[in-house]
Amino acid sequence: MRIKFVASVLAALSLAFVPTAAQAVATTLDVQNGGSAAVDLEAGDTLDVTVAGPIAKTGAAVHELYSTWSTQSLALLVEDTAFPEDNITWPEGWTLEYTLDGTTWVDWSVTEPTDVLDIIAIRSQGDVNTVGENMFKTTADGALRAASFSGSGGGDGYNVAIGNNKVFNMYHHQDGTATVQCHTFTGDLCATSELALDGYSTNHASSVYTDDTSGKVYGFVMRDSDAHFGVLCFDFSVEPAVGCGFTELETVGAGEGNMQDIGSSSQDGDIIWSISGDGGQLLCFNVATGVACPDNGWGTSYSGFAFDTGRVTAVDGKVFWTLSSAFGCYDSVANGLCNGANPITLTDTANRHAPLPVENTTGTLLGACDIFTEQCIDTDGATFTMDTDLQNFFNAQDDVSELAKLNAAQFTYVDNRFYYLTQDTPDPDLSTNPSAEAENWTFYGVNCYDFATEAACAGFDGLNREGITRVYTVSSDSQTPGCVWVNSDSGTIVPLDAETGEIGCDLGNPIVELPYDAVTPRMSCVEEGRVTAWESIKVNVPAGVVLADTRLSFYDSEGVAVDGYTDLIPNASGLIDLAGLTSDETGTQPSIRIDAGDVSDALADEITATVTFVAEDPELCFALDADNYCETTVVDSPPAGSIADGIVEGTSITRPNAGNDLGSKETSEIPGTNADQMCQASALSIDLPISQLASTGVDAGTIAMAGFAVVAVGGAAVAVTRRRKA
């Protein structure tokens, strides 16, 4: 039994003369299979090879990893040359190259090899910058987070909710399953694109609400087992997203078990509200605490099918509600009717919008009005007359009451304005919009009324815009103050600029996001080695961006803000110390987001950041198949299964931008079966930089050994193992 390990006696000598800017230079070569030492090589074995090469000198450099092997007994394992990454792992962002002759190196991404059996060596190389052993420094360009949502929702959509830079919607009138879909601001689906929870049903107005702190999403649903209404929780702070429980809010249950016997819903601060039909109760839930309100279940003393007439609007601590023919005001502080005033009777019970909040020109809430009847009550429950300008606004709109009485046509009310659906008549011109359906109710635009000016908002003409069809809701959210969002029967989500009415909107200060693969490119073959510790980050801003106005936040691999590392302010040099931040907190694929302040997108796009972090050494990992590739053999007919010796070499070279190149290599020979009857094995040997070895007084030529040429620098022992194919 024979096994040879070749390690250089030059290691100690060469390291003694390394400049002070140098680091450890010993390349390690690991040829293994499940930890079993390879004492021989048989045809059919597969060797798993890892070449690890530490960066040999600090500063900016090009680093190269090579591996060669004996082509008489070993061949590179690549199942599909179009996808080498399926079998070979190399540092992220580096090139992968191969050679057929030992002289010309070919970029694999440019030219695929015709036959992998012809490959005699591979290498990977890329730019690096280090400030110490295993301590890397990268400067990453950021990407502006999307200024407008460009994706579509899914299913039969209803409202839109924003939470932690994600866009959520819940499919409505689903019987037996409650489903929430999630998008990012770019319009891409989240990692968990949908979370469907069985045993619950949603009504027509299945709105969702979010809590940023917990990352949870909530919606009013009916529990199928007993037809009781409550709030269902969806936790999108984890991957994959999971259900987080149902909170029962009433026990009367739905009339005849109908999931539609719950009305519209509304949010005021952290509190969300709805109304049950058969029980006639106001349902109340706190999204910040995740529990029912203490006064949940206040009885209106009325009942009716909530699908037709159950509507709520919560604003400034008041809840304006309708059920059957009643229109009342509830005071959440007093837990009773506003000023004790009894509800008024509406003159129409068929066409029911949610009560519309009404302000004066200075923004003071006056009360709420029923849009169809124009009947109004103030914050004390007393009646008042709708302003003439507001009346004229509605009189000029196409009526959408047919949609409102289906518990849809949700408007939004924000910043002294409300945004309202309007029907676009006559039918659209199919020649200019061929995807449209020629139905009056199909096309809804968005109109806007400004209480400050007592007039329609400029830019909102109510006309249909491309992609906005069968709209059910107009929504707004404090996280996107420059936007109003529409969602539709098709599940298509479209943002509009809240000022101009055009598709697309300003999502606040420009946010520069540094992707993890640019900040911490993976050097080793395992994801866990991408980043093992954080040191610092330096924000680099162009002229026109005030460094003190920037804010930096870390989000972990799941997109959740890292506690204690949000809204960080750089010092006068742009530096932020990250010594207290662990990779356990961030994960290996975090994103770093920089709020650029009140600047243009163009300026924000010039922001970069230099990150210093600790990671594992660069590695090149692949597999070799063992077989008889000898063209001629010593004996005419060697026994079956005979194979020449196996030789594997790994080389690592650092070529600094300034100074001498440094490198090392390691080689191992694995005895083949009946190798003395086969051909002689040999492998290409990569030349090491002569400048490094010159200081030792030893020539950098090759050393002949066992029929193959190697130069070995660096004295790490080699563990050689192999696995046999089944």
N, C-alpha and C positions, 0 to 999 in steps of 0.2 A: 504494500500500500504506500503510495507516494503523495505528498502534498508539499507545495513550495509556497512560501510567502517571501516576497522581496521587499525589504525596507532599507532605506538608505542610511549608510553610516555617516553621510554628510550632514544629517539634520542638525546636530549640535554645532558643527563648525559653521554652517551657513547662517544659523540664527544668531550666532555670536557677532556677526558683522552686519546684521540688519540695521538700517537707519532707525532713529528714534520714532519716525512717523509710521513705521511699519507695525503690523499686528501679526498674530499667529498666521503661519503660512501652510500648515500641514493639511494636505488634502486627505480626506478619508474615503475609502472605497469599501462599500458594503455589498457583498454578493450573497444573497440569502434566499431561503425558502422556509418560512415558518420557524426560524430559529434552529433548524437542524444543520449541523456542520456537514459540508460536502466533502467526503473523503475520496470520492471518485466521480467521474462523469459518465453517464450512460445516455445513449440515444433515447430521445423522448423526454429528457429532463427539461425543465424550464427554470432559468436562473433569474431572480429578481435583483436588479442592480441599482444601487444608489451611489452617486458621486456627489460628495459634499465638499464645497470649497470656500473657506472663509475669505473675506476680503483682506488682502495682505497689506494694504496701506491705506491710511486715512485720506480723506479728501475725495474729490471727484475722480472717477476712473471708469474704465470699461472693464468688466469682469467676464471671464470666459470659463466655461465648464466643458470638458471633452470626455468622451469615452470611446475606446477602441476595443476590438475583440478579435479573436482568432477566427477568421472566416472559414477555416477548414473544419471547424467543429461547432460554431455558433452562428446564429443569424438573428437579426433584429426582428422582434415580434410586433408587427403592425397589421391589424386586420383589414383596415381600409386606409389607403394612402391619402384619401381626401380628408380624413379625420385622424391625424396622428395623435391628437390630444386624448383620444380614447385609450391609447396604450402608452403614451409617453407624457411625463409631467416635467415641465421646466418652469423657471421663474416667470411670473406674470409680467407681461410687457416686453420680455426679451424675445429675440429671434431663435428659431430652431433651424439648424442647418445640417446637411449631410454631405458626405464625400464618397465618391466612387473610386477615386484614385489616390487619395491622400494629399492632393495638391489643390484641387479646385473645390471650394465649398459652395453649396447651393442652398439658397433660402427655400425652405420647404413650403412656405406660404405662397411663394411665387411659382415654383416648379415642383410638381409632385414627382417622386421617383417612379420610374416605370416598373421596377422590380426591387423590392426591399432586400432580396438576397444579394443584390449588387452593392449594397451599402456596407462600407467597411468601418465607418465611424460617424458619430454625431457630435454636434456641439451646440451650446446655447450661449448667447452673449447679450449683455445689456449694460446700460449706464447705471452706476451706483454712486452714492455719496455717503461716506461714513465719518463719524466723529469719535469712534472708539470701537472696541470689539463688539460685534453684533449690534452696534448702535447705528441706525440708518437715518439719513436726513433726506426728505423729499420736498420738493416745491411743486405744489399742485395748482393747476388752473381750476377755478370753480365753474360750475354751470348754473346759469340763472334758473331758478325754479320757475315753472311755467306761469306766465302772466294771465293765462286763461285756460280753463278746463276744456280739453279738446276731445274727450272720450264720450262714449254713450253709457247709459245705465243698462239695465237689463230687466227682463220680465215686464210686468204691467206696473209701471212705476207710480209713485205718488209724490210726496214732498222730498226735499233734500235737506240733509243736516251736515254740518261741517264739524270735524273734531280732529285735533292733532294732525292738521294738514291732510286729512282724508275726507272724501265725499261719500256720504252714506244715503241709501234710500231703501225703503221697505216695499216689497211687492204688496199690492192691495188686493182685496177680496180673494184671499187664498184660504181654501177650506182644508184644515187639517195640518197645515205647515206654515210657519212664519219664517220668511226669508229676508235677510238683510244683505244687500250687496255693497261692496266697498271699492272705491277708486282712489287713486292718488290725484294730486292737483294736475299732474301731467295728462290725466285721462286714462292712464294705465290701470288695470285691475290690481288691487292689493295682493299681497302674498296669499292671504285667504280672500278669495274673490267673492265668495258667498258663504253665509252661514245659515243653514236651514234647520229649524227646530220643529220636530214633529209634535203633534198633540195640541197645537194652538192654531187659531184661525184669525185672520185679519179682516177688517171691514173696508169699506170704500176709502175712508179717510185715514189710512194707516200711516200716520206720520211717525217719524223717528226723531229722537233727541239725544244729544251727546253730553258727556262730561269729560273734559280734557284731562283732569287730574287722574282719574281712574282709567281713562281710555275705553269706557264702556258706552254702549249704545242702548237706548231704551225705546220701547214702543207699546202702545195700548193694544191688547189682544184679548180674545176669548179663550179660556181654557176649555178644551173640548169635553173633558171628562165630566164636568158639572155645569158647563155653560156660564161660569162666573167670569167677570171681567177683571182685568188687572194689568200690570206692567210686566213685560218680559225683558230680560237683560241679555245682551250679547257683548261678550268681552273681546274687543279687538286689540287689547294691549298685549296679547300673547299670540304666538304663532305655533300651531294654527289657532284661529279664534275659536272660542268655546262659549256655550251657553252659561249664564251665571244666575239662573233662577227666575222664578215667577213670583210676583208679589200680588196676592189677592186683594182687591180694593172694594169689592162688594159681594154679597152673598145671595141677593135676590135672583140673580141670573138673568140671562137673556130671554125675552119673551119668545116662547116656542123654540128655544135653543138657537135662535137666529143670530149669527155672528154680526149682523148689521145693526143690532139693537144697542149700539154705542155710537155716540155722536162724534163730532169733530173734536180736535184737541188743540191746545194752545200752551205757550210757555211764557212765564214771567219770571225772569231771573233763573234760579235753579229749580223752580217749581213748574211742573207740567200738570195740565188739567184736562179732563174730559167729562162727559155726562152720560149716564146710563138711561135707557128709555123706560123699561118696565119698572125699575126701582126709583127713577127720577132723582138720582143722587149725583152730586158733584164729586168726581174722583180726582184725588190729589196725590202727587208723588214727587219726592225730592231727588233729583238726579245726582246731586253732590253727595248726599248721604246714602243713597240707594235704598231708602225706606219710604213707606207711606207717610204722608203728612199727619201730624197729630189730629187734625180736624177733618181728615178724609171722611167722605161719606155724608156730608151735609145734605139733608133732604130738601128738595125744592117744593115738595107737596104736590107735584104734578107728575104725570106719566104719559107716555106716548111712544110710538115707534121712532127711536132716535135717528134711524136712517133718514127719515123725512124731515124732522124738525129739531133734533138735538144738536145744538151748536154752542160753542163757548169761545170767548175771547178774553184772555187774561192780560191786564196791563195795569201797572202802578198799584198793585195790591188789590185791585178790583177784578172780579170775574163777571163779565156780562154774558148771560146765558139765555137760551131759548129752548123751550120744549112744549110741544103741542101748540097752543095759541099764546103761551105765556112768554114774556120778555122781562127779565129781571136783572138786578145788580146784586152781587154777593160781595161782602166786605170780608177779606180773609183775616184781617186783624180782629174784627169783632165776631167773626164766625157767625154771621147772620146777614140778613138783607141790609143793603146800604141805607143807613139812616132809618132802618125799619120800614122802608117804603115797599108796599106790595108790588108784585110784577104788574105790568100793563098787559092788555090784551091786543095782540096783533090782528090786523084786519085781514090778513092773508095767511093761510097755513100751508100753502102748496109750494111756494118758491122761496126757499130759505137759505140765505147766506149766513155765515157767522157774523155776529154784530161787528160793525165797523167803528173803530175808535175815531173820535173827532177831536181836533185841537183848534185853538184859536191861532192867530198869526204869530204869537210869541212862543208857541209850543206848549201851552198849558192844556192838559187833558180836560175836555168839557164833559165827555161821556161817550156814548155809543149810539149808533143808528142802525135800524134794519134797512138794508139797501133797497129792497123791493117796495116796501110800504112807506119808506122815508119817515118812519116813526122813531123817535129818539128818547133816551133817558140819560140824565146826567149822573154824576158820581154819587149823588144822594138818592138816586132812584126816581127823581122827578122828571116829568116830560119837558122837552123843549123842541123847538122847530129847527129842522135841518136848514143850514145856511143856503141862501139862494144860489150862490156860486157852486156849491157842492151839488145841489139839485140839478143845475144846468149841466154840470159835468156828466152826471149819470144819464140825464135825458139825451145827451149827445152820443152815448155809447150804445152799441148793439147789446141786446139783452142776453145774458148768459144764465138766466134763472133756471133754464132746463137742465143745465149742468149742476147748478147749485143745489137743486132739490134732490140730486143723487148723492149728496154729501161729498161734493167736490167743489171746484171753482174757488180754491183757497187763495186769498190775497195775502200780502205781507205789509206790515206797517213798521216803518223805521225812519228815524231822522226827519220828523215833521212831514213825511210823505207816506202815501200808501200806493202800492202797485197792484193793479187789478186786471184780471183777464177780460178780454173783450172779443166778441166774435167778429171775424173778418168776412163781411158780405159785400158783394155777391160771391158765389163760388169762385175759387182761384182759377187762374188761367192755366190749364194743364199744358199748354204749349210751352210755357216758360218754367213750369214746375211740374214735370211729368210724373214725379213720384207722388204727387198729391192725390188725395181722393176727393172727388167732387161731391162733398157733403158739407152743408152749412156748418154743422157742429164740429166738423173735423178741424177747422182752422181757427185757432185762437191766438190773438196777439196780446200784447201787454200795454196797458195804459197806466198813467201815473198822475196823481193829484198832489199838489204842493200846498199844504195848509198855510205856509208862510206867505205865498203869493196869491192864495185863493184862486188858483188857476191850474190848468193842465201843465204837466212838466214838459219842458222843451225836449224834443227828441223822441218822445214816446207817442207814436201816432196810432197805436193799436193794430197796425198792419202786420200780417204774417211775415216772418223772416225765414229764410231757408233753414230747414231743419227743425222748425218749431211747429209741431202739429199735434192736435188732440191734447192740448195742454190741460192738465188738471190743477196745477198749483204754481204759485209764485212764492218763493221762499227767500229769506235773508238770514244772515248769521253774523254775529259780532266779529268773528274771525276774518270775515271777508267784507268789510264795510263798503267797499266800492262795487259790490256785486249784488245783483238779484238773480236768483236761480229759477229756472222753470224745469218742470218734469212732466212727462206726458204719458199717454196711454201706451206708447211703444217702449217706454222706459228711457227715452232719449233725454239726457240732461244737458241743458244749455245755459251758460252764464251770460247775463247782459250787464253792460256798464250801467251802474245806477244813475249816472249823470246824463249820458248820451243816448241810452237805449240801444246802442249797437251791441252785436254779439261780441263777447270777450270783455274782460273787466280787469281792473287794477286790483291786485291782491295785496296792496299795501307796499311798504318799503321793499325794494328788490332784495331778494334773498339769494346769496351765492352758496351753492351746495358743493362741497368737496366730496366726490365719490370715494368710497373706501379703497377701490382698486388703484386710484391715483395717489391717495394719501399713504396707504400701507400696501403696496404691491406685494403679493405673496412671493417670498423667496424660496421657502422650503417646499417639499412635495406635499406636506399636510397642511390643512387649513389652520390647525391650531398654532402653527408656527408663524402665521402672518404677522401678528403683533403679540408680544408677551409682556411688554411694559411701555408706558408713555413717559416722555420726558418734558417736552415743551411744544408750543406752536407759536409761530410768529406770523402775524397778519401783515401783509404787504399791500398798501393801498396807493393808487395813483393820485396825482394832484387833483384836487377837487373833492376828494373824499376825506372827511375829518375822522381821523383814527379814533378819537374819543367818542364819536357817535356810533361806532360799529359795536355790534354785540355778537358773541360767538356762543353757539350751543352744540352740545354733543347729543346725538341720538343713537341708541344702541342698534344692534343688528336687527331688532324687530321694529325699529322706527319709534321707539319710546324714548322720551327725553331722559337723560341720565341725571339723576338727582344730584344737585349741587354743582352741575356743570352746564347750566343754561344761562344765557344773557351775561356771559363773562365779558369784562371790559379789558382790552389790552392795555399794557403800560405805555409809556411815552415812546418806547421803541417798537411797539406792536407785539411784545412778548407776553405769553400767558404760560405760567408754570403748570405742568400737568403731572408732577411727580406723585401727587396723591390719587391720581386716577388709575384704576386697574383695568386690565383687559377682561377680567371677569364682569366688570360693570358695563363695559362697552360692547363686549363680544368682539369677534374678529372682523366684522363687516359693518362698522359704524358709519354714520354720515356726520359730517361737520358742516353746520350751516352758519353763515355769517350774514347778519342783518346789516346792510350797507348804510342804513340811515336814509335820510330824505335826499337821494341823489338819482340821477338818471340811470336807466338800465345800462346804457353804454359805459358809464363810469364804473358801475358795479361789476360789469363783466370783466374789467381789468384787474379786479382784486385777486390776489393769489395768497397762499399760505405755505409756510415752510414748517414741516412737522418733523420732530425728532422722536424716534421710538426705537424700541429694542425688538429684534426679530431673530428667528433662527437663520443659520447660514443658507446661502443659495444651494439648491440641490437639483440634480438631473436624475430622473428615475425612469426606468424602462425595464423591459424583459427580453431575454435572449432564449431562443429555442435551440436545444442541443440535438445535432444529427450529424451524419457522415456527409461532409461536403468535400472530401478529398478527391482530386482529379485522378491521382494515381496513388497506389499504396505500396508499402515495402514488400508485402507478399501478394500473390495474385488473388487469393480468395481468403481474406481474413474472416474469422468467425462472425456470425450474425450479431449485430448489436455493438460491434467494435466502433470506436470513435477516437479521434485524435485528442490530444490534450486540449483543455480549454484555457484560454488566456484572456483576461479582462484588465484593461488599464483605465484609470481615471486621472484626469489632470485638471488643475485649477490655476489660472493665470490672472493676475491683476495688472492692468496697464493704466497707471495713473496719468492724469493730464499733465502732471509735472513730476519728474523723477524717473527712476529706473523701474522697469517691469519686474514683478516678483511672481514666482510660481512654484508649484510642487506637484508631485504625482505619486500614485501608488499603483502597484501592479500585483496581480495574483495569478497563479497557475493551478489549475485543477486537473489532476491526472485523469486521462481518459481510459476507457476500457480497451485493453489490448492495443494501447497507443503505440507500442514498439512495432506493431505490424501495419500501422497506418502511415499517413504522410506526416511530415514534420509540421507542427503548428507554429504560426507566427502572427504577430499583430502589429499594426501601425503604431509607432511611438511618436508622441507629440513632443517637439523640441521645446525645452524650457528656456526662459530668457538667459542668455549667456552672462549678462551683466550681473545677475545675482550670484551665479556660481563662481564667477571670477574671483570674488573676494575670498573664496575658500582655497584657491590655488589648485583646484581640481578642474580638469577639462570637462566641458559640458557635452562631450561626445556620448556615444551609446556604450552600454556594457552588454556584451553578449552573454546570454545565459539560457541554457536549455533550448537553444534553437530559436530564440526570439530576442528582439532588441528592446531594452527598456532603460529608462532613466528614472530612478526612484528618489524623491526628496521628501522628507517627512516620515517620521518613524512610527506612525500609528499601526498597530497590529490589524490584520485583516481577518475577519470572520467570514469564511466561505461556506455557504450552505446551498442546498438545492432541493427542488421538489421533483418528484417523478410524476409524469402524466399517468392518469388512471388508464 
